[in-house]
Amino acid sequence: MSMRFGERLKELRLEKGLTQQKLAEIFSVKQNTIVSWEQGVNETDFATLIQLAKFFDVSTDYILGIEN
């Protein structure tokens, strides 16, 4: 079973030792935006998805939970 986007985002964030607030600051969004992404309430747009993948040095397929 593959991970969903929110789970993968949280995993990557924690691996870098970042709080939700710090990641929000880096991406110029509110902390509740990060919370909603991680909880699967909302998803990010394509441009931010690409930026997140670059920031975490992973593919977009990886961050989306399509590949391991």
C-alpha positions in Angstrom: 0.0 0.0 0.0 1.5 3.3 -1.0 1.5 6.4 1.1 -0.7 9.3 0.3 0.6 12.8 -0.3 0.0 14.1 3.2 1.7 11.1 4.9 4.7 11.4 2.6 5.0 15.2 3.2 4.9 14.7 6.9 7.5 12.0 6.7 9.8 14.1 4.6 9.3 17.2 6.9 10.2 15.2 10.0 13.3 13.6 8.3 14.6 17.2 7.8 13.7 18.1 11.4 11.3 20.8 10.4 8.2 21.9 12.2 5.0 22.6 10.4 5.5 26.3 11.1 9.1 26.3 9.7 8.0 24.5 6.5 5.1 27.0 6.2 7.6 29.9 6.5 9.9 28.4 3.9 7.0 28.1 1.4 5.3 31.3 2.4 2.0 29.7 3.5 0.2 29.5 6.8 0.8 26.7 9.2 -2.8 25.6 8.9 -2.1 25.0 5.1 0.7 22.5 6.0 -1.7 20.9 8.5 -4.4 20.6 5.9 -2.0 19.1 3.4 -0.7 16.5 5.9 -4.2 15.6 7.0 -5.4 15.2 3.5 -8.0 17.9 3.8 -6.5 19.9 0.9 -3.9 19.3 -1.7 -1.3 21.7 -3.1 -1.2 23.1 -6.6 1.2 21.7 -9.2 3.7 24.5 -8.9 4.1 24.1 -5.1 4.2 20.3 -5.5 7.2 20.7 -7.8 8.8 23.1 -5.4 8.2 20.7 -2.5 9.8 17.8 -4.5 12.8 19.9 -5.3 13.2 21.1 -1.7 13.1 17.5 -0.4 15.2 16.3 -3.3 12.6 13.7 -4.3 10.5 13.1 -7.4 6.9 14.3 -7.6 5.8 10.6 -8.0 7.6 9.9 -4.7 6.0 12.8 -2.8 2.6 11.8 -4.2 3.1 8.3 -2.9 3.1 6.8 -6.4 6.5 5.3 -6.0 8.7 4.2 -3.2 
